Amino acid sequence: MFDFGFGFLLVVLLVLLVLVISNIKIVPQATVYVVERLGGYHASWTTGIHMTIPFVDRVAKKVTLKEQIVDFKPQPVITKDNVTMQIDTVVFFQITDAKLYTYGVDKPLSAIENLSATTLRNIIGEIDLDSTLTSRDVINSKITSILDVATDKWGIKVTRVELKNIIPPREIQDAMEKQMKAERERREAILRAEGDKHSRILVAEGEKESAILKAEGEKESAILRAEAVKEQKIREAQGEAEAVMLVQKAVADSVELLNKAHPSNQVIALRSLEALAKVADGKSTKIIIPSEIQSLASLAASLREVAVEADPQNKA
């Protein structure tokens, strides 16, 4: 027979087990649980295992401590020179205090969006269109600084704000495109002119190098010709000197032979006459004959007569 007392106890134990298990909370890494007790803030639980009291404690909010990125839709802004454009922003933020984030502001993301839109309008309203398009880094820094100060009381730190897109009116876009096209054409013309200039420079340098090489070649050729003429003259002079030396040596040898032969005065006189004859064969118009040679003229005639008498054919 079924024991109702035992069954009731079993049910009670089962309910208690379910309550205990359901009130065990495990907080993951980089997450904070904001816990309320009896409707008021009780604690901020960090990573680990925790236990709530049934019907007394409750987890009011689970807050992630990771850096978060929110992409806000484009906002219409007006520049200092009355140009309306659409700008969308990307906000990077991180929760530093889970309690302030939970109780500091209602709908914190919406608050950040509205605050960033207002700050963006104020900053863009102080600069003109050109500055807006060329000063993104300055605008980003200003918005980041303002938002970081404003959101600090909400337990939020704004780490960075980026202007994702800046969309000016259509007519300004067309004008910008025409300006960019003109700028590209101008740069293309400059590059083409620089290319032509570089080409002309290369041609001129080539011609200059060719002229230099030609001049150097002519110079070397002239030097070689001069060296050849010099060498030729040196060789001719050496040949003439050698010839003179040979003649002088022959004369010296002849004199030496005559000296060794102990020639008579008659032989010496005959040699002198031979030398005189050679001198007379030259182009001189006046010849001075030494007195010694004049006295030998009669001797030469006598020798000629003796030679004639000695020849029997002449007698015939």
URRA-V191519 format. One record per residue. N is the residue number from 1. RES is the residue in one letter. PHI is phi in whole degrees, 0 to 359 (NA if undefined). PSI is psi in whole degrees, 0 to 359 (999 if undefined). OMEGA is omega in whole degrees, -180 to 180 (NA if undefined). Layout:
# URRA-V191519
n/res/phi/psi/omega
N/RES/PHI/PSI/OMEGA
N/RES/PHI/PSI/OMEGA
This chain:
# URRA-V191519
n/res/phi/psi/omega
1/M/NA/135/-176
2/F/293/133/-180
3/D/266/107/-179
4/F/295/327/180
5/G/296/318/179
6/F/292/321/179
7/G/295/318/179
8/F/297/319/179
9/L/296/322/180
10/L/294/320/179
11/V/294/318/179
12/V/298/317/179
13/L/296/322/179
14/L/294/318/178
15/V/296/317/179
16/L/297/320/179
17/L/297/318/178
18/V/296/319/179
19/L/297/317/-180
20/V/296/314/-178
21/I/295/319/-178
22/S/290/340/-180
23/N/262/4/173
24/I/276/123/-178
25/K/242/128/176
26/I/249/116/-178
27/V/270/121/-180
28/P/285/172/-180
29/Q/297/147/178
30/A/58/32/179
31/T/223/146/177
32/V/232/132/175
33/Y/261/125/175
34/V/268/117/-174
35/V/251/134/176
36/E/250/146/175
37/R/234/121/-178
38/L/55/39/174
39/G/88/354/180
40/G/245/160/-180
41/Y/298/132/-179
42/H/246/308/-176
43/A/196/165/173
44/S/243/109/-176
45/W/273/132/178
46/T/258/193/-173
47/T/304/130/177
48/G/141/191/-180
49/I/257/135/-178
50/H/222/162/-178
51/M/231/128/175
52/T/263/157/177
53/I/269/124/-178
54/P/303/138/177
55/F/66/3/-179
56/V/241/311/-180
57/D/259/151/172
58/R/209/150/177
59/V/277/109/-177
60/A/285/323/-178
61/K/202/141/173
62/K/256/118/-173
63/V/246/128/176
64/T/269/139/180
65/L/265/2/179
66/K/288/155/176
67/E/291/132/-176
68/Q/246/153/-178
69/I/236/129/179
70/V/235/125/180
71/D/258/109/-178
72/F/271/149/-179
73/K/292/159/-179
74/P/302/141/179
75/Q/244/135/176
76/P/285/129/179
77/V/227/156/-179
78/I/240/128/-179
79/T/281/175/-180
80/K/297/328/179
81/D/265/26/172
82/N/62/43/174
83/V/249/124/-180
84/T/269/130/179
85/M/220/163/179
86/Q/255/129/-180
87/I/228/126/174
88/D/249/145/-174
89/T/240/156/174
90/V/238/124/-176
91/V/249/129/176
92/F/253/124/-179
93/F/216/165/-180
94/Q/217/139/-180
95/I/276/124/-178
96/T/255/338/-179
97/D/222/107/-176
98/A/295/325/-179
99/K/294/313/179
100/L/294/323/179
101/Y/296/324/-178
102/T/283/319/-173
103/Y/249/355/-175
104/G/282/325/-176
105/V/208/146/176
106/D/275/133/-178
107/K/53/71/-175
108/P/299/325/-179
109/L/294/319/177
110/S/295/324/178
111/A/295/319/178
112/I/295/319/180
113/E/298/313/-179
114/N/294/321/-180
115/L/294/318/180
116/S/294/322/179
117/A/296/316/180
118/T/295/316/179
119/T/297/320/180
120/L/297/317/179
121/R/297/319/-180
122/N/296/319/-178
123/I/289/313/-179
124/I/294/328/180
125/G/294/345/-179
126/E/263/356/-179
127/I/231/162/-179
128/D/269/182/-175
129/L/298/313/-177
130/D/299/318/179
131/S/295/324/178
132/T/297/320/-177
133/L/283/335/-174
134/T/250/358/-175
135/S/237/45/-179
136/R/298/317/-178
137/D/299/319/179
138/V/295/316/179
139/I/297/317/179
140/N/301/316/-179
141/S/296/318/-180
142/K/296/313/-180
143/I/297/317/-179
144/T/300/315/-178
145/S/297/316/-178
146/I/292/315/-179
147/L/294/323/-178
148/D/296/319/179
149/V/292/318/-176
150/A/290/326/-176
151/T/269/358/-179
152/D/297/324/179
153/K/286/351/176
154/W/263/6/-178
155/G/75/24/-177
156/I/239/137/174
157/K/245/119/177
158/V/276/114/-177
159/T/272/328/-178
160/R/197/146/174
161/V/230/131/-179
162/E/236/135/171
163/L/280/110/-175
164/K/285/309/-179
165/N/221/139/172
166/I/241/112/-174
167/I/246/103/178
168/P/281/173/177
169/P/300/160/-175
170/R/300/317/-178
171/E/295/325/178
172/I/289/324/176
173/Q/299/317/179
174/D/298/316/179
175/A/296/321/179
176/M/295/320/178
177/E/295/319/177
178/K/296/320/179
179/Q/295/318/179
180/M/295/321/178
181/K/296/315/178
182/A/298/320/179
183/E/295/319/178
184/R/297/317/179
185/E/296/321/179
186/R/297/316/179
187/R/296/321/178
188/E/298/317/178
189/A/297/319/179
190/I/297/315/180
191/L/297/320/179
192/R/295/317/179
193/A/297/318/178
194/E/296/323/177
195/G/296/315/178
196/D/298/317/179
197/K/299/315/180
198/H/297/320/179
199/S/297/315/179
200/R/297/322/178
201/I/297/318/180
202/L/296/319/179
203/V/296/314/179
204/A/299/318/179
205/E/296/322/177
206/G/296/315/178
207/E/297/319/178
208/K/299/316/180
209/E/296/320/178
210/S/296/316/179
211/A/297/319/179
212/I/298/315/180
213/L/296/320/179
214/K/296/314/179
215/A/299/319/178
216/E/295/322/177
217/G/296/315/178
218/E/297/320/178
219/K/298/313/179
220/E/297/322/178
221/S/296/315/178
222/A/298/319/179
223/I/297/318/180
224/L/295/319/178
225/R/297/315/179
226/A/298/320/178
227/E/297/321/179
228/A/295/314/178
229/V/299/316/179
230/K/300/314/-180
231/E/297/319/179
232/Q/298/313/-180
233/K/296/321/178
234/I/298/316/-180
235/R/295/318/178
236/E/298/314/179
237/A/299/319/178
238/Q/296/320/178
239/G/296/315/178
240/E/298/318/179
241/A/298/318/178
242/E/295/321/178
243/A/296/314/178
244/V/301/317/179
245/M/299/320/179
246/L/294/317/179
247/V/298/313/180
248/Q/298/321/179
249/K/294/320/178
250/A/297/315/178
251/V/299/316/179
252/A/298/319/178
253/D/297/320/180
254/S/295/315/178
255/V/299/317/-180
256/E/298/320/178
257/L/294/319/179
258/L/296/319/179
259/N/297/320/179
260/K/293/330/-179
261/A/278/352/180
262/H/53/62/-176
263/P/293/151/177
264/S/281/172/179
265/N/294/331/179
266/Q/293/317/179
267/V/297/318/179
268/I/297/322/179
269/A/295/319/178
270/L/296/319/178
271/R/298/321/179
272/S/295/321/178
273/L/296/321/177
274/E/297/318/178
275/A/295/323/179
276/L/294/324/178
277/A/295/320/178
278/K/296/322/179
279/V/292/322/-179
280/A/293/332/178
281/D/290/348/-179
282/G/283/195/-176
283/K/265/8/-179
284/S/290/139/-179
285/T/264/347/179
286/K/224/129/179
287/I/237/127/177
288/I/261/118/-177
289/I/262/124/179
290/P/299/155/-179
291/S/296/328/180
292/E/297/322/-178
293/I/286/325/179
294/Q/300/320/179
295/S/293/344/-180
296/L/270/355/-178
297/A/295/316/179
298/S/296/326/178
299/L/296/320/179
300/A/295/322/179
301/A/294/319/179
302/S/298/317/179
303/L/299/325/-179
304/R/292/318/179
305/E/296/317/179
306/V/301/318/-179
307/A/295/325/-180
308/V/290/317/179
309/E/295/326/-179
310/A/286/347/-176
311/D/263/111/-179
312/P/294/331/179
313/Q/298/327/179
314/N/292/326/177
315/K/295/322/179
316/A/295/999/NA
